[in-house]
């Protein structure tokens, strides 16, 4: 086999998004800020209204989900099993309005906390796709 066609075993894997965000501390900061925005921005009023208060437990679950989803430890899966996000959210009426409120909060977090333009773009694309997937009503 030609040597240039073989993948070098010593080639390092690129860092995960989890690592690029600063690991546990960075991902927790992202999750916490998301809910801070949701709680304080009146444009996210309807989104906040579907969440049980206080938000302590959901903040933790969101951090655990993001940890694994971004390539870090699978904390959510270890505690609760497969995320099955759409299925878990079926009790809630998620429409374009709620999707947009969720994205408003997430985009603000990304703008505040993610300086690397490539990482910012990758996260924005992934979060946008995830938010679209969650819509379960017209």
Residue, then its C-alpha position, 0 to 999 in steps of 0.5 A: x500500500x502506498x504510504x501516503x494513503x495510510x493514515x498515520x497512527x500518530x496523527x492526533x485527532x482534532x480537539x472536540x468542540x467540548x475541548x475547544x470550548x474549554x472542557x467542563x468549565x466552558x460547557x457549564x458556562x455556556x449552559x448556565x448563560x443560556x438559562x440566564x438569558x432565557x430568564x431575563x430576556x423578555x423576548x424569551x418569555x414563552x420559552x421560559x413559561x414552558x419550564x418548571x421553576x426553579x431552573x436548577x435541575x434543567x440547567x444541570x441536565x442541559x450541561x450534562x446533555x451538552x457535555x456528551x453532544x459536544x464530544x465530552x463525557x456522556x454524563x446525560x447518557x450515563x444518568x438518563x439513557x439516550x437523550x431522545x430529545x424530540x421524544x422527551x419534548x413531545x409533551x411541550x408544544x414546540x413551534x417556530x416561535x419557541x424555536x426562534x426564542x431558543x435560538x435567540x438565547x443560544x445565538x447570544x451565548x455563542x456571540x458572547x462566549x465563542x471567539x473562534x469564528x470556525x467553532x462559532x459557525x460549527x456550533x451555530x449550525x449544529x444548534x440551528x439544526x437541533x432547534x429545527x428538529x425539535x419543532x413538533x407542531x405548526 
